[in-house]
Each structure stands twice: as structure tokens, then as C-alpha cells.
Amino acid sequence: MRKAFKRAAALTAAAALSAGLLAGCGGSAASTSTAGTSGSATGTDSGEITTLTWYMSINPVAADTQKVIDKLNEYTREKIGVEIDYKVIANPDYKEKMPNLINAGEYFDICFTSNWTTDYLQFVGKDAFLDITEMLPEHAKETYDFIPEAVWDAVKVNGSIYGVPSYKEMGWQGGIVYNSDMAEEYGIDMTQVKSIEDYTKVLETVAAKSKEAGKDVVGVSGLTNAWPMAAPYESLTGNQKLPAAAAVSEFDNFKDMADQEVFNQYASEEYMNYCKTVRAWNKAGYLGGDPVNYDSDIANRDNDFNNGALFSYFIQYAPGAAESMTASSGHGVGFVPLMDPVFETSSAMGGLLAISSASEHPDKALEFINLLNTDEYVGTLIRHGIEGEHYTAVGDTQVDKTMGGTLTENGYDYTYGWQFGTPFNQKWDISYPDNIEQLFEDYNNAAIISPHNGFTFDGVPVETQVAALTNAISEYAPSLETGSVDPEEYIPKFLDALEKNGAAQLLEEVNNQLTAFQSAQ
């Protein structure tokens, strides 16, 4: 079923995209037998081995990393005539060190880049990364073919591609994870929840039933991230919190903004309605005593959820998360989507592998990236380590990092491992359901492509305004979006602060850049 799913998804990719949907992501991974065939895999014929320097950001750095890389090199030397000089840096340090290395002219062949560390757009602008547009079909054909066109469009800069994105779930989907055992005990039918407003009845029931049982259960948390889920929009700056949005017609909202292609989402009827709804929840005591601080303490939230002191929280969801959480929480976990997935330009910027413009071996670097994305042995090794030492195989498609419960710390495990490329070329950890790739296929087929996919905003002309607006949003939004203050009183103050700190200038700049982008299409 797994291989058939991959073949079928690959064949349907073009048709799905033409219909405005996404091809099933399970169609991504070619089998081991085909990996590397698009590039020159004859390095070993002449006995020549190319060494590639790969800088990688991941957290934490596993103790047995070098053992795994040594094993990887045994395989890649034979497969494509390449070995890796792997320079892995923990995420917090990488964010500072890698830009410094690039700026100092340090040699590398491949590096991890994104919109949150070693900024992709910034270093493309500095000519640090190689334009691989023409090379992809020759040296990474399988990877180029299975990643949907919408994803490649999202990472293009002035029409060219400078990095291979990690192809996983398409975009983001907001919703609510909840304690399904508690829901069943309290007689709550979560299938009836389709919107934020629908959730009021659920919270009423949780509050009443838990008090009857002598418990003090917080109904829901995570509200500081919930507003874009209540009324989804396309963020045109790549930052959902900044006031520059566009309506996504499939969601059928922001009709009061219909005459504006770019608008301030905080000035909408939807924002007022959302804040009123959560204000009522707060006043009714469904959110605990201090929802702003409670939302920020993730460890405490997770502990309360696992222990039954918290019923639910808002989350940006990925397929299989509920099943994985069930395995670790000690109770059943369900998920209620509040929206279909939406794919924006920023969705593809979460992680890419780029080749240095100074690389002496760009063809080999791209062949190796292709292997990371298409070879099941490589995909499993780089995520789970060495069979028999870091995991045991479970059937043909799964691994057990506990080795039958004998290990708690195994020295190497990155489970999902999206940082290395697409996760669909691995044997999956047993914490994921057997049908995980089908779940991804369903998710991606449901994804909506944002109307301005491929547009990237250059914030430099308004960086002063962006900084001031960020401060104003930090001052007002958390209290409003957790119902801690009266929206009728505080939204006008919020909008006034946004205007005084440059909202109009930001909207104008976004609109001008968007017009130029559209003209160039």
C-alpha cells in the first residue's frame, strides 16, 4: 500500500495542481533503487570521492552523530561517489554562527537555511547561494518532480530557485487538540465543532462536568495563537501578526474588506467578533486565571494536558500529531480542525538546503540532496540512526527507537526529521499511525493555495515602522486575544496605536511591492 500510494500520488500531482489543490505528499519518495540515478552516480568508477561540507542546524546535537555520518559515508561513497564533512550546530548557536561564517567567506557546499535562521531571502540577496533552477532537472530529477510546483514557486526569488525546500505537510492548519477520554466521559460530541463560536458550548460542559467531579479543569489554552485560525487570511509580510493581510476566497470571510486587496486584519469585523467570543470565555472562567502567561508556559501546559488539568488547546496541526500525542500523554487525544490547510509563501520557507555559490562541487551537492529526499535507507539512517544500535525494525515500514522498550536514551533519534528534507522517504517511528502517509496525502489534497503564492515582502523600506508596529501589537494583542480586556474599549485604542506607528505606510509598501510582483508574472 505504501509504495502504491507513492506511485499514485506522483501520477496525480500535475492534475491536482491544475485543479488548485496539492498533490499527495506521499508521492514524494522514490524507492532506494532509483535514488541518485538522475545525477552522475559514477564517482566510484574512477575511484574518485568528492567531499562535501554540510552545515546543519538541528537540536539537540545527538551524541552518536559521528557514528551515523560514518555509516552514511559508507553508503554515499558507493552510491554517488560522495562523502560528507558534517558540521552540525545546535539551533540557537547556528542562528548566530552560520551567518557569520557566510559573511566571513567560510567554505561550504550545503547549508540549512530558512525564514527563522540564516535567512534564505537575505542570503540569496547577498549572492551567497547558487541558482539551481537549471541544475535541478539534471542532478535532482526525482526531487524536482515530486515536490509540487506551488512549493517551488514559493521559494523562487525573481523567478529563480536557490534552495531545496523540505516537502512535508502543505501549509498550516489551525484547530483544537483535546482530551478525547474526557470528552467521552462528559458526553461531548466534538464533531459538532466547526468554528470558534461552536466551542462555547463545549467549554460550558467541561466547566460544569469537571466541577461536579470535584476537579478544576481549564477548558482551553493557546489563544494567543488562535486568532488566525478563527478567520484565516493570507499574511503578505510572512508574519501573521503584522497588519497586512489578503482574503482567501475559499474561507468566505473579510467581506467588509472586499474593496481592499491588502488590508489591516485587526480593523475587521472578524477580529472584533473573535475578541468578543474569547472575552466571554474569559469572564466565564474557562481559560484559567492568567491566560496570557499560561499560554507562554508550554511545559506547564503540556503537563496539565497530560494530567487532565487542561481539556484542550489551539494548535497548528500536522498529520499524525493526535495519534503521537495519544502515545505519550496517557489518555486519548483528538483533533478538531477549524479550517482547511492553507499554503502560503512562508510555508515553504521553514527549511531549505541551499548550495553555496562558491561550492566547487555543486552537481555532487545537488545529487546528495536528491539522495536525502529519495533514498529510503538514507532517509531512515539520518533520522533514526543505525539499525540494531539505535532502533529495531518493526515490519517493513516502521522502527522502534526504544528497541522493544529496552532503551530510553538511544544516542541518536530525530523521529520526524523534516530538517533533512522530505520525511516521506523513511521508515516511520512506531509512535506514528500505520497510515501516516495516507493522512499526509489527505491533508495535502485539502490544502488551499494562497492567492499570492510566491510573493515575498522586502521589509527594509519600512523596517522602522515594522519595529514600532511589532511593539504595539505586543502591547495590545495578547490581552485582546485572550479576552483579558473589553474589545469594545481596547480595539479602538489598538487601531489608533497601529496607525500612529506606521500601519498605513506598511500597507502602502506591501501594496506597491505586490503590484510590482503581479506585473512581473
Beta strands, then each sheet from edge to edge (+ up, - down):
strand 1: 50-57
strand 2: 82-89
strand 3: 110-113
strand 4: 156-157
strand 5: 160-161
strand 6: 164-165
strand 7: 173-179
strand 8: 234-235
strand 9: 245-246
strand 10: 312-317
strand 11: 333-337
strand 12: 342-343
strand 13: 352-355
strand 14: 392-394
strand 15: 398-400
strand 16: 428-429
strand 17: 448-449
sheet 1: 2+ 1+ 3+ 13- 6+
sheet 2: 4+ 5-
sheet 3: 10+ 7- 11+
sheet 4: 8+ 9-
sheet 5: 12+ 17+
sheet 6: 14+ 15- 16-
end
